[in-house]
Amino acid sequence: MAGGVVLTGVSLGAAGARGSRLADSRIDVLLDESIGTIAPEIYGHFVEHLGGVVYDGIWVGESSSIPNIGGIRRAIVEALRPIRPSVIRWPGGCFADSYDWRDGIGPRERRPRRTNFWIDQRALRELGNVPAKYDTNHFGTNEFVRFCRLVDAQPYLAVNLRSLPARAFFEWLEYCNSPAGSTTLAEQREAGGEREPFGVKYWGIGNESWGCGGNFTPEEYAAEYRRFATWAVPDYGVDLSFIGSGPSGRDLEWTRRFFRALNERRDLNRMWGWGLHHYTSAPNGEAIAFDDTAWYDLLSSANRMDSLITAQWQVMGEMDREHRIKLVVDEWGAWHRMTTNVDPTHLFGQQSTIRDALVAGLTLDTFNRHADKVAMANIAQLVNCIQSLFLADEDRFLLTPTYHVFAVYTAHQGARSVRTVMSAPTVHWRDGEERDQSLWGLNGSASVRDDALTLTVTNSHLTEPRETEITVRGAPVGAIMATTLTARNVHDHNTFEEPDTVVPTTADVRGGRSPFVYRFPAASVTKLEIALRR
């Protein structure tokens, strides 16, 4: 495989014995076994003030020669709209617990310039006194909410719990949501160009409070959470949804001890969502220069999301037996070494290949299968950083393979998740420490909206396609359309010079009968759109 993109081997066989003999894998879609509605917020995003995410990625300034809408890069707005981003988290991340929202309001020329939380990262230290070490605060609350409105997303604000008092949260809430002209803060909002309230619903109370967000114990954080949540009065007619700072990965004791401490005063009703962070990595850490072992190691790391959700959900249920509180995976993605960033000041910047696309597909399918548990998720981060959908550098802009996965999966948003049963040859390999490992041969999810079935599937095998017999149980099938994202070489990636190296292709395929046989290409993400005849 070398260069470009191909739609490989769409193969549909007739139902019956011949189709069964051709197939080495099987998928059953059970239309009558509903899991839950797939919250559009599962397809959310994350924007933090670090490197080139905000400045250069999103905010270019109103006087910039780069096409913009009131200072916001036009290209990113136009690319986001079709994938319906649903919700965007801001301003961090670790940055959030050093951020004073008041620095980002008022006339931009009068806003203070501050030292950025990430200034001591080695990559920035080696560059000298570069602008990325500081924050101009030109992109503040009004600008962020305007960005959200431009792309039809809800804002999710992360509150500074580590270094600001609870009163600052109360005042930020008032600034955002109080009626027009009702208070001095409402007047300040109007002076910034927004007379009507923002109606911000989602608020994160702290971030990674076990680490950069304060280094608290679970009990200490529970006390802080209770204090901050108590300040959220009045609610200004908004159904406020508070999200607690959950664990990193599989730390079940952080969850157990926090829930136990918060429940001592019956305060679990003050929480809507419980945050979970899980980053995916492989031992060699390279975004492009990976071998077969690093390919499978990364996908295996991503696949752990399934067990993380199940384990956290079980522990949450010890105190919240009705499971009123849902999971919010508000940081996830593939994190590689910073060797492929398009600008040296783009901290944690990295390129994206079909391997990252499979990480996205595996993870989104996992969320879909757990639609009864996961209420929101936010991939990290939107642009010029960890598993970004976009790369930007001055007037240059591109869509990564991860973007194309989100575009392919848009049909799942708000649809009814239904159970799938998948059987495929297991992938075996030896990891970087020479241990035997295995991975599901196929991974995927299915959803139904009206008379349309969407089935998305990842084939993680590097070289072997999967001839798969697919049975839809519960309704006859009609026309089928396939959209496939794969690459001729798994190291291929989109560049400013060749932005369409890795893009999806779509083809109509002969349908009208179940079961049918479909050939999933090696190293691919596929969507089958199947008409149902009821």
C-alpha positions as CSV (number, residue, x, y, z in Angstrom):
1,M,0.0,0.0,0.0
2,A,1.4,3.4,-1.0
3,G,-0.1,6.8,-1.2
4,G,-3.7,7.9,-1.7
5,V,-7.0,6.4,-0.6
6,V,-9.0,3.6,-2.0
7,L,-12.5,2.1,-1.4
8,T,-11.5,-1.5,-1.1
9,G,-13.6,-4.5,-1.9
10,V,-17.3,-3.8,-1.4
11,S,-18.6,-7.4,-1.6
12,L,-22.2,-8.3,-1.1
13,G,-23.3,-11.9,-1.5
14,A,-26.8,-13.4,-1.6
15,A,-28.2,-14.7,1.6
16,G,-27.9,-18.4,2.3
17,A,-25.3,-21.1,2.2
18,R,-23.0,-19.5,-0.3
19,G,-22.8,-16.2,1.6
20,S,-22.1,-18.1,4.9
21,R,-19.2,-20.0,3.3
22,L,-17.7,-16.8,2.1
23,A,-17.8,-15.1,5.4
24,D,-15.2,-15.4,8.2
25,S,-17.1,-13.0,10.5
26,R,-20.6,-12.2,11.5
27,I,-22.6,-9.3,12.7
28,D,-26.2,-9.5,14.1
29,V,-28.1,-6.2,14.5
30,L,-31.0,-6.6,17.0
31,L,-33.5,-3.8,16.2
32,D,-35.8,-4.7,19.1
33,E,-33.1,-4.5,21.7
34,S,-32.7,-0.8,22.5
35,I,-29.9,0.5,24.6
36,G,-30.9,4.1,24.8
37,T,-30.8,7.4,22.8
38,I,-27.3,8.4,21.7
39,A,-26.9,11.9,23.2
40,P,-25.6,14.3,20.6
41,E,-23.3,15.6,23.3
42,I,-21.3,12.4,23.0
43,Y,-19.9,14.0,19.8
44,G,-18.5,17.0,21.7
45,H,-15.2,18.8,21.6
46,F,-12.6,20.5,23.8
47,V,-10.8,23.8,23.5
48,E,-8.0,24.8,25.9
49,H,-5.7,27.8,26.0
50,L,-2.4,26.0,25.2
51,G,-0.1,26.1,22.2
52,G,-1.9,26.8,19.0
53,V,-5.4,25.7,19.9
54,V,-7.0,29.1,20.6
55,Y,-4.6,31.6,19.1
56,D,-3.9,30.7,15.5
57,G,-6.3,27.7,15.6
58,I,-9.6,29.5,16.4
59,W,-8.9,33.1,17.1
60,V,-7.0,35.0,14.4
61,G,-8.3,38.5,15.2
62,E,-10.7,40.8,13.4
63,S,-8.0,42.7,11.5
64,S,-6.3,39.5,10.3
65,S,-5.9,38.8,6.6
66,I,-7.0,35.3,7.3
67,P,-10.7,35.0,6.5
68,N,-12.6,35.3,9.7
69,I,-16.0,36.0,11.3
70,G,-15.5,38.6,13.9
71,G,-12.0,37.4,14.6
72,I,-12.8,33.6,14.5
73,R,-11.2,31.6,11.7
74,R,-13.9,31.2,9.1
75,A,-12.5,27.8,7.9
76,I,-13.0,26.2,11.2
77,V,-16.6,27.5,11.5
78,E,-17.5,26.2,8.1
79,A,-15.9,22.8,8.7
80,L,-17.6,22.3,12.1
81,R,-21.1,23.1,11.1
82,P,-21.7,20.0,9.0
83,I,-20.6,17.6,11.8
84,R,-22.9,19.2,14.4
85,P,-20.4,19.6,17.2
86,S,-23.2,19.7,19.9
87,V,-21.1,20.9,22.8
88,I,-17.6,22.5,23.3
89,R,-15.7,22.5,26.6
90,W,-13.6,25.5,27.5
91,P,-11.2,27.0,28.7
92,G,-9.5,23.8,29.9
93,G,-8.1,21.5,31.1
94,C,-5.4,22.4,33.5
95,F,-5.5,25.9,32.2
96,A,-9.0,26.3,33.6
97,D,-7.8,26.2,37.2
98,S,-5.5,29.1,36.6
99,Y,-8.0,31.2,34.6
100,D,-9.8,34.2,35.9
101,W,-12.8,34.7,33.6
102,R,-12.9,38.4,34.4
103,D,-9.6,38.8,32.5
104,G,-11.4,37.9,29.3
105,I,-14.2,40.5,29.3
106,G,-14.4,44.1,28.4
107,P,-12.5,45.9,25.6
108,R,-9.8,43.6,24.2
109,E,-7.1,46.3,24.2
110,R,-7.6,46.7,28.0
111,R,-7.6,43.0,28.9
112,P,-4.5,41.9,30.9
113,R,-1.9,39.7,29.4
114,R,-1.2,36.7,31.7
115,T,1.4,34.0,31.9
116,N,-0.1,30.8,30.5
117,F,-0.3,27.7,32.8
118,W,1.7,25.7,30.3
119,I,4.7,28.0,30.2
120,D,7.1,25.6,31.9
121,Q,6.6,22.8,29.4
122,R,10.1,21.9,28.1
123,A,9.1,22.4,24.4
124,L,8.2,26.0,25.1
125,R,11.1,26.7,27.4
126,E,13.5,25.8,24.6
127,L,11.9,28.3,22.3
128,G,12.7,31.4,24.3
129,N,10.2,34.2,24.9
130,V,7.6,33.2,22.4
131,P,4.0,34.5,22.5
132,A,2.6,31.0,23.2
133,K,3.9,31.4,26.8
134,Y,1.4,34.1,27.5
135,D,-2.3,34.7,27.0
136,T,-3.6,38.0,25.6
137,N,-7.2,37.2,26.8
138,H,-8.5,38.3,23.5
139,F,-10.6,35.1,23.3
140,G,-12.8,35.3,26.4
141,T,-16.3,34.3,27.5
142,N,-18.2,36.4,24.9
143,E,-15.9,35.3,22.1
144,F,-16.2,31.6,23.1
145,V,-20.0,31.7,23.3
146,R,-20.1,33.5,19.9
147,F,-18.0,30.7,18.5
148,C,-20.4,28.1,19.9
149,R,-23.3,29.9,18.4
150,L,-21.6,30.1,15.0
151,V,-21.3,26.3,15.0
152,D,-24.6,25.5,16.8
153,A,-22.9,24.0,19.9
154,Q,-23.7,24.4,23.5
155,P,-21.0,25.9,25.7
156,Y,-19.5,23.8,28.6
157,L,-17.5,26.0,31.0
158,A,-14.9,24.6,33.3
159,V,-14.8,26.5,36.6
160,N,-11.6,27.5,38.4
161,L,-11.8,25.6,41.7
162,R,-8.1,25.6,42.5
163,S,-7.2,29.3,42.6
164,L,-10.4,31.3,42.7
165,P,-13.1,31.5,45.4
166,A,-16.6,30.1,44.9
167,R,-17.9,33.7,44.6
168,A,-16.1,34.0,41.3
169,F,-18.1,31.1,40.0
170,F,-21.3,32.7,41.2
171,E,-20.4,35.9,39.4
172,W,-19.4,34.1,36.2
173,L,-22.8,32.4,36.3
174,E,-24.5,35.8,36.7
175,Y,-22.4,37.3,33.9
176,C,-23.5,34.5,31.5
177,N,-27.1,33.9,32.5
178,S,-28.7,36.9,34.2
179,P,-31.5,38.7,32.3
180,A,-30.6,41.6,30.0
181,G,-30.0,44.8,31.9
182,S,-30.7,43.2,35.3
183,T,-27.3,43.6,37.0
184,T,-24.0,45.3,36.5
185,L,-22.5,42.0,35.2
186,A,-25.4,41.7,32.7
187,E,-24.6,45.3,31.5
188,Q,-20.9,44.3,31.2
189,R,-22.0,41.3,29.0
190,E,-24.0,43.7,26.9
191,A,-21.1,46.1,26.6
192,G,-19.2,43.1,25.1
193,G,-21.8,42.8,22.4
194,E,-24.2,40.3,23.9
195,R,-27.4,41.8,25.5
196,E,-29.3,38.6,25.9
197,P,-28.2,35.9,28.4
198,F,-26.1,33.1,27.2
199,G,-28.1,30.4,28.9
200,V,-25.0,28.3,29.8
201,K,-26.2,24.9,31.0
202,Y,-23.1,22.8,31.5
203,W,-20.5,23.7,34.2
204,G,-17.5,21.6,35.2
205,I,-16.7,22.1,38.9
206,G,-12.9,21.9,38.7
207,N,-10.7,19.8,36.4
208,E,-8.5,16.9,37.3
209,S,-8.8,17.8,41.0
210,W,-6.6,14.8,41.9
211,G,-3.7,16.5,40.1
212,C,-3.2,19.9,38.4
213,G,-6.6,21.0,39.6
214,G,-5.5,21.2,43.3
215,N,-4.0,17.8,44.2
216,F,-7.0,17.1,46.5
217,T,-8.0,13.9,48.1
218,P,-11.4,12.7,47.1
219,E,-12.8,13.8,50.4
220,E,-11.2,17.3,50.1
221,Y,-12.6,17.6,46.6
222,A,-16.1,16.6,47.7
223,A,-16.1,19.4,50.3
224,E,-14.9,21.9,47.6
225,Y,-17.5,20.6,45.1
226,R,-20.3,20.9,47.7
227,R,-19.2,24.5,48.5
228,F,-19.1,25.6,44.8
229,A,-22.3,23.9,43.8
230,T,-24.1,25.6,46.8
231,W,-23.1,29.0,45.3
232,A,-25.2,28.3,42.1
233,V,-28.2,30.3,43.3
234,P,-30.2,31.6,41.5
235,D,-30.2,29.4,38.4
236,Y,-31.7,32.2,36.2
237,G,-34.2,29.7,34.7
238,V,-31.6,27.4,33.3
239,D,-31.5,23.7,34.0
240,L,-27.9,23.8,35.3
241,S,-26.0,20.6,34.8
242,F,-22.9,20.3,37.1
243,I,-20.1,17.9,36.1
244,G,-17.7,16.6,38.8
245,S,-14.0,16.1,38.3
246,G,-13.7,12.3,38.1
247,P,-10.7,10.0,37.9
248,S,-7.9,9.5,35.5
249,G,-8.6,6.2,33.8
250,R,-9.4,3.3,36.1
251,D,-8.9,4.9,39.5
252,L,-12.0,3.4,41.0
253,E,-11.1,4.5,44.6
254,W,-11.3,8.2,43.6
255,T,-14.8,7.6,42.4
256,R,-15.9,5.5,45.4
257,R,-14.5,7.8,48.0
258,F,-15.8,11.0,46.4
259,F,-19.3,9.6,46.0
260,R,-19.3,8.3,49.5
261,A,-18.1,11.7,50.9
262,L,-20.6,13.7,48.9
263,N,-23.5,11.4,49.8
264,E,-22.8,11.9,53.5
265,R,-25.0,15.0,53.3
266,R,-27.2,13.7,50.5
267,D,-25.6,16.0,48.0
268,L,-25.5,13.7,45.0
269,N,-28.5,15.5,43.6
270,R,-26.2,18.5,43.0
271,M,-24.4,16.6,40.3
272,W,-25.5,15.8,36.7
273,G,-22.4,14.2,35.3
274,W,-19.2,12.5,36.5
275,G,-16.0,13.3,34.5
276,L,-13.7,10.6,33.2
277,H,-10.4,11.2,31.3
278,H,-8.7,8.5,29.2
279,Y,-5.8,9.2,26.8
280,T,-4.5,6.6,24.4
281,S,-0.9,6.0,23.8
282,A,1.6,3.5,22.5
283,P,5.1,2.8,23.9
284,N,7.1,4.3,21.0
285,G,4.9,7.4,21.1
286,E,5.3,8.4,17.4
287,A,2.3,9.8,15.5
288,I,3.5,8.7,12.0
289,A,6.7,6.6,12.4
290,F,5.0,3.6,14.1
291,D,5.5,-0.1,13.5
292,D,2.9,-3.0,13.6
293,T,3.3,-3.4,17.3
294,A,2.7,0.3,18.0
295,W,-0.4,0.1,15.7
296,Y,-2.0,-2.6,17.8
297,D,-0.8,-1.2,21.1
298,L,-2.5,2.1,20.5
299,L,-5.8,0.5,19.4
300,S,-5.7,-1.8,22.4
301,S,-5.3,1.2,24.7
302,A,-8.3,2.9,23.0
303,N,-10.3,-0.3,23.4
304,R,-9.9,-0.1,27.2
305,M,-12.6,2.6,27.2
306,D,-15.2,-0.1,27.2
307,S,-14.1,-1.6,30.5
308,L,-13.4,1.8,32.0
309,I,-17.0,2.8,31.5
310,T,-18.4,-0.4,32.8
311,A,-16.1,-0.3,36.0
312,Q,-16.8,3.3,36.8
313,W,-20.5,2.9,36.3
314,Q,-20.6,0.0,38.7
315,V,-18.8,2.0,41.4
316,M,-21.0,5.0,40.8
317,G,-24.0,2.8,41.4
318,E,-22.9,1.9,44.9
319,M,-24.1,5.3,46.1
320,D,-26.3,6.4,43.2
321,R,-28.4,3.2,42.8
322,E,-30.8,4.8,40.4
323,H,-27.9,5.9,38.2
324,R,-29.2,9.5,38.0
325,I,-25.7,10.7,37.5
326,K,-24.3,9.9,34.0
327,L,-20.7,9.6,32.8
328,V,-19.1,12.5,31.0
329,V,-15.8,11.5,29.2
330,D,-14.7,15.1,28.8
331,E,-11.1,14.3,27.8
332,W,-10.2,11.5,25.5
333,G,-7.9,10.9,22.5
334,A,-4.6,9.6,21.2
335,W,-1.6,11.4,22.6
336,H,1.7,11.1,20.7
337,R,5.1,12.6,21.0
338,M,5.4,16.2,19.8
339,T,7.5,15.4,16.7
340,T,5.0,16.2,13.9
341,N,3.4,19.5,15.1
342,V,3.1,22.0,12.2
343,D,4.6,24.8,14.3
344,P,7.0,24.4,17.2
345,T,4.8,26.6,19.5
346,H,1.9,24.3,19.0
347,L,2.3,22.5,22.3
348,F,1.3,18.8,22.1
349,G,0.6,19.2,18.4
350,Q,0.6,16.1,16.3
351,Q,-0.3,14.7,12.9
352,S,-3.2,12.2,12.4
353,T,-3.2,9.0,10.4
354,I,-5.8,6.2,9.7
355,R,-4.6,4.7,13.1
356,D,-6.0,7.8,14.9
357,A,-9.1,7.5,12.8
358,L,-9.6,4.0,14.1
359,V,-9.0,5.3,17.7
360,A,-11.9,7.7,17.1
361,G,-14.1,5.1,15.5
362,L,-13.4,2.5,18.3
363,T,-14.1,5.1,21.0
364,L,-17.3,6.6,19.5
365,D,-18.7,3.1,18.9
366,T,-18.0,2.4,22.5
367,F,-19.9,5.5,23.6
368,N,-22.8,4.5,21.3
369,R,-23.0,1.0,22.9
370,H,-23.1,2.6,26.3
371,A,-25.7,5.2,25.4
372,D,-27.5,4.5,28.6
373,K,-24.4,5.5,30.7
374,V,-22.5,8.1,28.7
375,A,-24.3,11.5,28.4
376,M,-21.4,13.6,27.0
377,A,-17.9,13.2,25.7
378,N,-15.3,15.7,24.4
379,I,-12.4,14.6,22.3
380,A,-9.1,16.4,23.0
381,Q,-8.5,18.7,21.3
382,L,-10.2,20.5,18.5
383,V,-7.2,22.0,16.6
384,N,-3.4,22.0,16.6
385,C,-3.0,19.6,19.5
386,I,-3.7,16.1,20.7
387,Q,-6.0,14.1,18.3
388,S,-7.2,17.2,16.6
389,L,-9.9,17.4,13.9
390,F,-8.0,20.3,12.3
391,L,-4.5,21.6,11.8
392,A,-4.0,25.3,11.1
393,D,-1.0,27.5,10.5
394,E,-1.5,31.1,9.6
395,D,-3.7,31.0,6.5
396,R,-3.3,27.2,5.9
397,F,-5.9,24.8,7.2
398,L,-6.7,21.1,6.8
399,L,-9.1,18.4,8.0
400,T,-7.5,15.3,9.7
401,P,-8.7,11.7,9.3
402,T,-10.2,12.1,12.8
403,Y,-12.5,14.9,11.4
404,H,-13.7,12.5,8.7
405,V,-14.7,9.9,11.3
406,F,-16.8,12.5,13.1
407,A,-18.4,13.4,9.8
408,V,-19.1,9.7,9.0
409,Y,-20.6,9.1,12.4
410,T,-22.9,12.2,12.5
411,A,-25.9,10.0,11.6
412,H,-25.7,8.4,15.1
413,Q,-26.4,11.7,16.9
414,G,-29.8,11.5,18.7
415,A,-30.6,8.1,17.2
416,R,-31.7,5.0,19.1
417,S,-28.7,2.7,19.9
418,V,-29.5,-1.0,19.4
419,R,-27.6,-4.0,20.4
420,T,-25.2,-5.7,18.0
421,V,-23.5,-9.1,18.3
422,M,-20.1,-9.3,16.5
423,S,-18.0,-12.4,15.9
424,A,-14.7,-12.1,14.0
425,P,-11.2,-13.7,14.2
426,T,-9.3,-12.2,17.1
427,V,-6.2,-10.1,16.3
428,H,-3.1,-11.5,18.1
429,W,0.2,-9.7,18.5
430,R,3.1,-9.3,20.9
431,D,3.3,-5.9,22.6
432,G,6.4,-3.8,23.2
433,E,7.3,-5.9,26.2
434,E,7.0,-9.1,24.2
435,R,3.7,-10.1,26.0
436,D,0.9,-11.9,24.0
437,Q,-2.0,-9.6,23.4
438,S,-5.3,-9.8,21.6
439,L,-7.9,-7.4,20.2
440,W,-11.5,-7.8,18.9
441,G,-11.4,-8.5,15.2
442,L,-14.3,-6.1,14.5
443,N,-15.7,-3.4,16.7
444,G,-18.8,-1.3,16.0
445,S,-22.3,0.0,16.9
446,A,-25.7,0.5,15.4
447,S,-28.5,3.0,15.7
448,V,-31.9,3.5,14.3
449,R,-33.8,6.7,13.3
450,D,-37.2,6.3,11.6
451,D,-36.7,3.8,8.8
452,A,-32.9,4.1,8.6
453,L,-30.3,1.9,10.3
454,T,-26.7,3.1,10.7
455,L,-24.0,0.5,11.3
456,T,-20.5,1.6,11.9
457,V,-17.6,-0.8,12.1
458,T,-13.8,-0.7,12.6
459,N,-11.5,-3.4,11.3
460,S,-8.3,-3.1,13.3
461,H,-6.3,-5.7,11.4
462,L,-3.5,-4.2,9.5
463,T,-3.6,-6.4,6.5
464,E,-6.7,-8.6,6.5
465,P,-10.1,-7.6,5.3
466,R,-13.1,-9.2,7.0
467,E,-15.7,-10.9,4.9
468,T,-18.7,-10.5,7.1
469,E,-22.2,-11.9,7.1
470,I,-24.6,-9.2,8.4
471,T,-28.1,-10.1,9.6
472,V,-30.6,-7.4,10.5
473,R,-33.2,-8.9,12.9
474,G,-36.5,-7.1,13.3
475,A,-37.2,-5.6,9.8
476,P,-36.5,-6.3,6.1
477,V,-33.7,-4.3,4.6
478,G,-33.6,-2.2,1.4
479,A,-31.0,0.0,-0.2
480,I,-27.5,0.1,1.3
481,M,-24.8,2.8,1.1
482,A,-21.3,2.3,2.3
483,T,-18.9,5.0,3.3
484,T,-15.3,3.9,4.0
485,L,-12.3,5.6,5.4
486,T,-9.0,3.8,4.8
487,A,-5.6,4.5,3.4
488,R,-3.2,2.9,0.9
489,N,-0.4,3.3,3.5
490,V,-1.3,3.4,7.2
491,H,1.3,6.1,7.7
492,D,-0.4,8.4,5.2
493,H,-1.7,11.7,6.6
494,N,-3.1,14.9,5.3
495,T,-0.8,17.9,4.8
496,F,-1.3,21.5,3.8
497,E,0.2,20.6,0.4
498,E,-1.9,17.4,0.0
499,P,-5.0,17.8,2.2
500,D,-7.0,15.0,0.6
501,T,-4.6,12.1,1.1
502,V,-6.9,10.4,3.6
503,V,-10.5,11.0,2.9
504,P,-13.7,8.8,2.9
505,T,-15.3,7.4,-0.2
506,T,-18.9,6.5,-0.7
507,A,-20.6,3.9,-2.9
508,D,-24.1,2.5,-3.4
509,V,-24.1,-1.3,-2.8
510,R,-26.7,-3.8,-3.9
511,G,-29.0,-4.6,-1.0
512,G,-32.6,-5.7,-0.4
513,R,-31.9,-8.9,1.5
514,S,-30.8,-10.0,4.9
515,P,-28.4,-11.6,5.7
516,F,-25.9,-10.2,3.3
517,V,-22.1,-10.4,3.1
518,Y,-20.0,-7.3,3.2
519,R,-16.2,-7.0,3.0
520,F,-14.7,-4.6,5.5
521,P,-11.2,-3.5,4.3
522,A,-8.2,-3.9,6.5
523,A,-7.4,-0.9,8.7
524,S,-10.6,0.8,8.0
525,V,-13.6,2.7,9.5
526,T,-16.9,2.0,7.6
527,K,-20.5,3.2,7.8
528,L,-23.3,1.2,6.3
529,E,-26.5,3.2,5.9
530,I,-29.3,0.6,5.5
531,A,-32.9,1.4,4.6
532,L,-35.5,-0.5,6.6
533,R,-38.7,-1.7,5.0
534,R,-41.3,-1.8,7.8
